[in-house]
Amino acid sequence: MVNQGGVKLIIQIPCLNEAESLPKTLSDIPRKIDGIEKLEVLIIDDGSTDNTSEIAKQNGVEHIIRFTKRKGLAAAFKAGIDASLSLGADIIVNTDADNQYKGSDIPNLIRPILEKRADLVIGNRRIDQVSEFSFIKKKLQKIGSWVVRSISNTNIADTTTGFRAYSKEAALKLNIISEFTYTLESIIQAGKKGLAIENIFIDINKVERKSRLFNSMLDYVKSSLATIIRIYAMFNPLRVFLSIAMVFFVPGSLFCLRFLYFFYIGKGSGHVQSLILAVALLIIGFQIALIGLVADVVSGNRRLIEDALERIKRTELVSKKS
């Protein structure tokens, strides 16, 4: 391994009413890792109604962010990333408070970043081997991961895992806008922004309680699908809107050709309805294409804003160090 003296690692843990499971999760985190000079833990308490924050303090957690009201996993993740950067983190590990992920895997998770091979490392849970997951959940996970891989041009096998390591560069470049979860969006953004991503295989602990992220599998599927579509459209607006426009252009053109055919053979007066329908479809298609052009310009402006935001973050980090 490359000598990386001076590297600071912050392990962030979003929490919602995790007073019971948090001590086990914290005790499982290794306090010394080769290549890491300083290791600290950050808890993001998402408006818990139990004594999660107090338990965190009692177990020696260095940093605690507490929301007065529940804001959701995505907001907790974003707050953790911003705080970790402000605290001088060179590497940020995100893990769950329910002790699903094993702390002993953290050294392997951060190794590709320490060795300068990756900006983002994903802990692959081997979905097929997770006994707690139902057959339907495993299939949905696989389908969802395939969709995200196709959109992001990555090879991530487990796109919903919360066990991840981010380099400082990755943390500075990612801007999560989803209000549901960060897992899918961060991978799509990383792929679109050219960040180096690696998978590692991990083992997991059994978690008895149900997920607190969603109420049912149907809710999860709907929210995940909406997130995927939204992020894909954000990075590829012209392609998305032109594809929709073609749904109207193609039948509109066919109806137009149909009218011209009958007009050519002298029966055009009896098929005026085809011309009206063709014009309506073509106008709608043209308007959607124009929206796509505007959206593409907006997307370009967003990239410029993100570049400016990254520079601002870097400047703030430099000013804090000085």
C-alpha positions, 0 to 999 in steps of 0.5 A: 500500500502507498504510504498516505501519512496525514490522511484524515478519515471521517466515518459518517452515520445517518441515524433515525431512532438508533439508540438501541443499535448504535452502540454495537455499530460504533464498537465495531468501527476500527479506531486504527487503520493503516494509512490513516493518521486521524479517524473520527466519527460523525453522527447525523441525527435525523430528528430522532425521538429517542436518545440517539444523540445522547447514546452517541456522546456516551460512546465517544462520538467526536461530532454530532449534527442533530436535526430538530425535525426529520428531513430524510436520508438524503438531507442527512447524507448531504449534511454529513458530507458538508460537515466532513469536508469542513472538518478536513476529511480526506476520505469519508466513509458512509455506513448505516447505524443498524449494524448491517455493515461490518466495521472490519470491512472499512480498511478494504473499503478505503484501500482503493482511495488510499492507493489512488485507484478510485474516487468512490468505492461501493460495498457490494452485499452480494444480493443473491446471498442476503437471506433477509431479502425476499425473492421479489426484493432481490429481483427488484434490486437487480433490475434497479442496479441494471438500470443505474448501470446502464444510465451511468455507464458504471459496473456497480452490482449493488447500487442501493448499498449505503456502505461507501467510501468517498475521496475528497474529490468525489465529495466536492463534485457530488451535489445531491438534489434528491429528497428520497435517498442519495444512493442512486443519484450519487452513482449516476452523478459519479458516472456522468462526472467521470469519477473512478468507481470500484466495487468490493465484496462485503459480508453483512450482519443480519438486521431484524427490523424493517427499513425506515426509509420506505413504508412498502416495496411499492413506495420504494420502487416508485421513489427510486424510479422517479429519482432515476428518471429525474437524474437521467433527464438532468444529465441528458435532457435533449435526448429525453425530450427528443425521444418523447418528441419522436412519439408525436413526430412519427405518427404525425408524419405518417398521418401527413403522408396518409393525407398526401396519398389520398390527396394525390389520388384525388380523395383528399377532401374525405381525409381532412381529419388525417391532416388535422391530426397530423398537424396537431401531433407535429406541433406537439412534437415540435414544442416538446423538442423546443423544450428539450433545447431549452432544457439542454441550455439549462443543463449546461448552465447547471454544469457551470454552476456546479463548477463554480460551487466546487471552486467555492468549496475548495476556497472555503476549505483552503481559508479554513486551513489557513 
